[in-house]
């Protein structure tokens, strides 16, 4: 097969490789923007790992929350907080405020409840920080991505493999760009001026017998 027959397939594979690289870079860029953008707008992200708020938002959702001054909280707000130590709960909880009581000390005592729970949480608490994250938006099921990325092997598979493919394809494209365009082995078409269309022979000498 001649080099002229190979060049179209090389061009197609080169374009395909460039498209794959560009597509992976675009996906990586969009993922980075999606990860950083909420923080730029003042949001905090929490992954919902329990089902106590089912019906409002489901397990595996991402809750986007904005900190507000504690004095601006009201009954009905959904907040993420750490229950008191004597509650026995060691993880953050995202529940709805169902009760607020002003104590003689001037502090506010809160009580919460999960929308899917039949009863209020058995503990009451105060917020020691001046600001408190309040749920503004949720994205269903997107939190499972972060749950999966918490596993080292899955993280290496999801992040490492695409990164390796991008690097490999980039090297291949760079090698093709630096390769000299050699056409010495291509057959050259005859030039109309280099070869005459007919051959003119000298006039023969007549030799007669005596």
C-alpha positions in Angstrom: 0.0 0.0 0.0 1.4 3.4 -1.0 2.0 6.3 1.4 -0.7 8.2 -0.5 -3.3 5.6 0.6 -2.2 5.8 4.2 -2.4 9.5 4.6 -6.3 9.8 4.7 -6.5 7.2 7.5 -3.8 9.0 9.4 -5.6 12.3 9.1 -8.8 10.6 10.3 -7.1 9.0 13.3 -5.4 12.3 14.1 -8.6 14.2 14.1 -10.3 11.5 16.2 -7.5 11.6 18.7 -7.6 15.4 18.9 -11.4 15.3 19.4 -11.0 12.8 22.2 -8.4 14.9 23.9 -10.5 18.1 23.5 -13.5 16.2 24.8 -11.7 15.0 27.9 -10.3 18.4 28.6 -13.7 20.0 28.3 -15.2 17.5 30.7 -12.4 18.0 33.2 -12.8 21.8 32.9 -16.6 21.7 33.4 -16.1 19.3 36.4 -13.6 21.7 37.9 -15.9 24.7 37.4 -18.9 22.8 38.8 -16.8 21.9 41.9 -15.4 25.4 42.5 -18.3 27.6 41.4 -20.5 27.1 44.5 -17.6 28.2 46.8 -17.1 31.3 44.7 -20.7 32.3 45.3 -20.5 31.7 49.1 -22.2 28.2 49.2 -21.1 25.3 51.3 -21.7 21.7 50.1 -23.0 18.8 52.2 -23.7 15.3 51.0 -26.9 13.8 52.4 -26.2 10.3 53.6 -29.3 9.5 55.6 -33.0 9.2 54.8 -34.5 11.4 57.5 -35.4 14.2 55.1 -36.9 11.9 52.4 -39.7 13.5 50.6 -37.9 16.9 50.7 -34.6 15.7 49.4 -33.4 12.1 49.1 -30.3 10.2 50.3 -27.4 10.9 48.0 -28.4 14.5 47.3 -26.0 17.5 47.6 -27.3 20.3 49.7 -26.0 23.8 48.9 -26.1 25.9 52.0 -25.3 29.6 52.7 -24.2 30.7 56.2 -26.6 33.3 57.7 -26.4 35.0 61.1 -27.9 32.8 63.9 -30.3 35.7 64.9 -31.8 35.5 61.3 -32.8 31.8 61.7 -36.5 31.0 61.9 -38.7 28.0 62.4 -38.9 26.1 59.1 -35.3 26.6 58.1 -33.3 23.4 57.2 -29.9 23.6 58.8 -26.8 21.4 59.0 -25.3 21.2 62.5 -23.4 19.0 65.0 -25.8 17.7 67.7 -24.7 18.0 71.3 -22.1 15.5 72.6 -24.6 13.9 75.0 -26.9 13.1 72.1 -24.7 10.2 71.0 -24.8 11.4 67.4 -21.2 11.9 66.1 -22.0 13.1 62.5 -23.5 16.2 61.1 -27.3 16.3 60.9 -29.4 18.2 58.3 -32.9 18.7 59.8 -35.6 21.3 59.9 -35.9 23.8 62.8 -39.3 23.1 64.6 -38.8 25.0 67.8 -36.8 28.1 69.0 -36.8 29.3 72.6 -35.2 32.3 74.0 -33.3 31.4 77.2 -32.9 33.8 80.2 -29.2 34.0 79.3 -30.2 35.6 76.0 -29.1 32.5 74.0 -31.6 30.7 71.7 -32.4 27.0 72.2 -33.2 25.0 69.1 -35.0 21.8 68.4 -35.1 20.1 65.0 -36.9 17.2 63.2 -36.3 15.3 60.0 -39.2 15.7 57.6 -39.5 11.9 57.3 -39.3 11.3 61.1 -42.5 11.0 63.1 -41.0 12.6 66.2 -38.8 15.6 67.0 -35.1 15.0 67.7 -34.7 14.1 71.4 -32.1 16.7 72.0 -32.2 20.5 72.3 -29.1 22.6 71.5 -27.6 26.1 71.2 -25.5 27.3 68.3 -22.2 28.6 69.5 -21.1 30.0 66.1 -22.2 33.4 64.9 -23.2 32.0 61.5 -25.2 28.9 60.6 -25.4 27.1 57.2 -29.0 27.0 55.9 -30.1 24.8 52.9 -30.9 26.8 49.8 -30.8 24.3 47.0 -30.3 20.5 46.6 -29.2 18.4 43.6 -30.5 14.8 43.8 -28.2 11.9 43.5 -25.1 14.0 42.7 -23.7 13.3 46.1 -23.0 9.7 45.3 -20.1 10.9 43.1 -18.4 12.3 46.2 -19.2 9.2 48.2 -17.6 7.1 45.5 -14.6 9.4 45.2 -14.0 8.9 48.9 -12.8 5.4 48.0 -9.1 5.5 46.9 -9.4 2.9 44.2 -12.5 4.5 42.7 -10.8 7.9 42.8 -7.8 6.5 41.0 -10.0 4.9 38.4 -12.2 8.0 37.8 -9.4 10.6 37.9 -6.2 8.7 37.0 -7.4 6.8 33.9 -8.8 9.9 32.1 -5.7 11.9 33.1 -3.5 9.2 31.7 -5.4 9.0 28.4 -5.2 12.8 28.0 -1.4 12.6 28.6 -1.0 9.7 26.2 -3.1 11.3 23.4 -1.3 14.6 23.9 2.1 12.9 23.4 0.8 11.1 20.3 -0.5 14.4 18.8 2.7 16.2 19.6 4.7 13.4 17.9 2.6 13.7 14.8 3.0 17.4 14.7 6.8 17.2 15.0 7.2 14.4 12.4 8.6 15.7 9.1 6.3 15.5 6.1 8.3 13.0 4.0 7.2 12.3 0.5 10.4 11.0 -1.0 8.8 7.5 -1.5 5.8 8.9 -3.4 5.7 8.1 -7.1 6.2 11.2 -9.2 4.0 11.9 -12.1 5.8 12.4 -15.3 6.3 15.9 -16.3 4.8 16.8 -19.8 8.0 18.8 -20.6 10.5 16.2 -19.5 9.5 13.4 -21.8 8.7 14.0 -25.5 5.5 12.6 -26.9 7.4 10.9 -29.7 11.0 10.0 -30.6 12.6 11.4 -33.7 15.2 9.1 -35.2 18.0 10.4 -37.5 17.4 9.7 -41.2 18.9 6.4 -42.2 21.8 6.2 -44.5 21.1 4.2 -47.7 23.7 1.7 -48.5 23.5 0.1 -51.9 25.0 -3.1 -53.1 27.4 -2.8 -56.1 
